[in-house]
C-alpha cells in the first residue's frame, strides 16, 4: 500500500508547494482587510495541502532518491523546490502566538534546513555560472530569494530580541543581494537567448513576488526599529520603498507580457502549475503594500489594500477553477 502510494508520488513536481504559498498569502492579505472567516478557511486549506504535500515529498525522497538527485542537479527544476521553503515561511508567519507558536518554530526549522540543502545543491551544480547554465535562468530562480525572505518573516514574526532581529536583518540584506544577482541573470538570458512565447511561463511573475516579499520582510523589520542599529534605519526604509516601487512597476509589464503571449501569439490559456506563481505575487504585493503603509505611516498606501486583496482572491479562484476544469476534462 505504502509502496503503491510512493510510486504515485514519483512524478510530484518540484514546485508542488506553489499552491500552498499562494493560498497562504492570500489568506493573510484577506485577514488584513478584516475578512477573517474567509481568511481562516483559506489558511485551513493551505495547512491541509501543506501536510499532504509534505508527506508525499517525504515518500518521494524515501523511495525515489534517484529522481530527487536528478532534480537537484537540473537548474530548470532545482529552484522549484524552494516553494517548500516559502510555503513553510508563509504558514509559520501566521503561527506566531499562543500554542501555535511551537508549530511556527517547527516550520522555521524545516524552512531553514531545506533552504540550506538547496543552497548547497546550487553550489554543486556543474558549471554553475557558465553561459550554458545562465541560458536556463527563468522566473523560478527568484524562488531562492523568496525562500530567504520567508525565513526573515518567520524570524521577525516570532517576537524576537535584538540578536534575532540582527540576524534577520543580515538575511534580508543577503536576500536583496540574491534578488539583484538573479535579476541580472534573468535579464541577460531574456536579452541574449529569449524563450519562445509558449515557454514564457507565468513563473516570471515571481520576479515581482520576490520584490514584494522583500518589501514585506523589510517593513516588518522597520516595525522593530528600536532593535535595529540606528545607522541602518534610514537606508533600510529607503530600500524598502525602492523595492515596493520596483514591484509596482513590474505589474503592468507582466500583465502586458501575458496579453502579448495569449492574445498576440495565441498561446492557449490552459491550466499549468505555474499559474499559482501569479496568485502568490498578487497576494504578497497586497500584504506588502499594507505593511509598508503602516511602517512608513503613509495613509495613501492603505487605500488600495482591500482592492488588492480581493484581486488576489479573484486570481486564486480563477486558477482554482482552471485546475478543477482541467482535471474534469482529463477524466473524460
N, C-alpha and C positions, 0 to 999 in steps of 0.2 A: 504493500500500500504506500509506504513512505517512498520506496524507490520509484513507483509509478508517478507519484506527485513530484519527486525530484526531477524526473525526466521532462515533465511539463514545464518546470522552471528553467530548463536549459536555455530556452530562447528568450528569457527575460531581458528586456532592453537595458543597456547601461543607464540610460536616463529615465528609468521607470518611476523614479520618485518625483518627477516633474509635476504630476497632478497633485501630489501632497503639498509641494511648495506653493502651487497656485491656489489651492483650496485654503491652505493655512493663512496665507497673507491676505486673501480676500476676506476671510473671517475677521482678521484683525482690522482691516480697513472699515468693515461694517460696524465693528464694535466701537470705533471712534466716532461714528455718526449717531450712536445710540440704538442701533438695530441689534440689540443684544440677543434676542431669541434666535434670529436667523444666523447671527454670528456663532452662537453655540452649536447650532445644527451643522454648520459648515465645519466647525472645529471638530465635532464628533466624527464627521465623515473623514476628515483629514487624518485624525488619530487612528481610526479603524483601518483605513487604507495603508497607513504607515506600518502598522503592526503586521498586516497581511504581507506587504511587500518586504518587510524586514525578514520575516520567516522564509519567504520564497528566496530571497537573496542568500540567506544562510544555507538553504538547501542547495542552491546553485553552487555556492562556494565549496560546499562539502563534497558534492558528488560530481561536479563538472569543473574541476580545478584547471584543466587544460583550456577550457573555454574562457575562464576568468583571466588566466595568464595571457591568452591571446588578446583579449580586450585591453588589458593593461599595457600591452606592447604596441597598440594601434592608436596613433594620435587622433584618428577620426572617431574613436569610441571611448577612449580613456576618460576624456573630460566629462562625459555624460555621468560618470559615477559620482561626480561632485554634487549631483542632485540629492544624494543621500545626506551629505553634509548640510546642505542648505535646508532640506526638509527637517532635519533634526533641530537645526537652529531656529527655524520659524516656529516649530511647535514648542521648543523649550522657552522661547521668549514669552509665551502665554502662560507658562507654568512657573511663575516667579514669586509665588506667595503661598503660605499655608502648607499643608501636607504635600501638595503638588510640586513644591519646590524640590523635593527629593527626585521626582521624575525628571524635572528640568535639569538638575545636575547630572543625572544619568545620561540624558540626551546630549548634554555638553561633552561628556566624556566620549560618547560614541562619535560625535561630530569631530572632535579634536583628533582622535585616533585615526579615523578614516581619512581626514584631510592629510595627516602626516604620511600615511601609507600611500596615498595617491600622489602626494608631492614627491615622495621617493621614487614612485613609478615614472613620473615625468622626468626626473633627473636621470633615470636609467634608460630612457628612450634612445635607441641607437640613432646617432646623427642628429640629436635634438639641437635645434638652432641652425641646421643646414637649410639650404634653399628647398630641398625636397620636402622636409617637414613643414617649413613655413608655407609652402603652397597648399597645405591642407588646413591652414588656420581658418576657423569659422566662428560663428557665434557661440558654440558650445565651449570654446576656450575661456570665455568670460566666466564660466561657472566656477573656475578656481578662485577668482576674486570674490564671487558671490559667496562661496563657502567660507572664505576667510572673514568676510564682513558679518556673516551669520554667527561666527564664533564671537565676534565683538559684541553683537547684540545680546547674545546669551550671557556673556560675562557681565555686561553693564546691567542687564535686567535682574541679576541675582543679588541686588543690593550690595555692591562691593565696597571695599575700603580703598584707601589710596594705592596700595600696591597693585590691586587688581585693575583699577582704573588706569594706572600707568602701563600695565601690560596690555590692556585693551587699546590704549592709545597707540602703542607700538605696533600692534597687529593691524590697527586701522591704517596707519601710515604705510605698512607693508602692502595692505590690500589696495590702496590707492596707487602705489607704485606698480604693483602687479597689473592693475587695470590699465595703466598707461602703456606698459610694455605690451600687453595683449592687444590693445587698440592699435599700436604701431604695427604689430604683426598682421592683424586682420586687414588694416588699411593697405598695407603693402601687398597682401595677397589679392585684394579686390582691384588694386591698380594694375598689377602685372599679370595676374592669372585669374581674371574674374570668372566665377562659375556661371553656367547657363541658367536662364530663368527658372527652370524646373528644379534646380539644386539650390536656388537662393531661398533656403528654407526659413520658416518663422523663427528658427533658433537665433537669428541675428537680432531679434528683439531683446535678447539677453544683454546686448550692448547697452541698452537703456536701463534694463533691470539692474545691472551691476552698478551703474552710476546712481540709481535710485537707492539701492541698499547701502551704498557708501554714504549717501546723503543721510539716510535714516540712522545709520550707526554713528556718524559724526554728530548729528543732532542729539542723539541720546547721550553722547559724551559731553556735549555742551550743557546738558541738564545737570551734570556733576561738575560744573566749572570750579566749585570750591575745592575739589580734589585734584584739579589739573594744575600743572606748573603755570604761573602767571604769564611767562613769555610765549606760551603756545596757544593761549586762548584766542587772541585776535587772528593769527594765521589759520587756526582750526576753523573759526567761524567763516572766514573768507573763502577757504577751500570748500567748505560745505555748501555755501551759496553758489560757488562756481560749478560744483558737481550737479546741483539741482538745475542750474541754468542749462548745463550741457544736456542733461536728461530731457529737459523740456524741449530743447532744440531738436533732439533726435526723434521725438514723437511724430511730427508731420513728415519728416524724412522717411521714417519707417512705414508710415501709412501710404505715402506716395509710392514706395517700393512695392508694397502689396498690390496696389492698384495697377501698377506697371506690370507686375508678374501675372496677375489673374485676368485682367481685362485686355491689356495690350497683347500679351503673349498667350493668353487663353490657357494658362495652367489650371487644371481642374481644382476647385476648392473642396477637395475631399479631406476626410479626417486623416490626420497624421499626428503622432505623439508630440511632435514639436509645437503643435498649436498651443499647448499649455505654456510654452515659452512666450506667448503673447499675453496670456492671462496673468502670469506671475509679475512681469514688469508693470502692468497696469495697476495691479493691487499694491505693489511696492511703491509705485510713484504716488498713489493716493495716500498711503500711510506716511511716506517720507515728507510729502508736502504739509500734512497736518502737523507732524512733529517739528518740522522746520519753522512753521508759523508760531508754534508755542515756544521753541527755543530762542528764536530771534525776536519774538514779540511783534510779528508782522501780521496785523489783523487781516490785511487784504488776502494773504495766502490761505486763510481759513475759509474764505468764501467758496472756493471750488471743492471743498472737502467732500460734501455729500454727492455732487455730480460725479466726481472722480471715483468714489467708492462704488456707486451704483453702476457706473460704466464698467468697472472691473467685474461686478456681479453679472452684468449682462453678457460680458465676454465669457465668463465661466459657464453660464447657461448655454450659450451658443456652442462652445466647444463640447460641453457635455452632451448636447443634443446631437452634434455631429458624430460623437463617439457611439451613442446609442443607435442611431440610424445606420451607421457603418456596420455595427455588429449584427443588426437585424437583417441588413441586405446580404451580409456574408453567410448567414444561416440559410437564407432562401436561395 
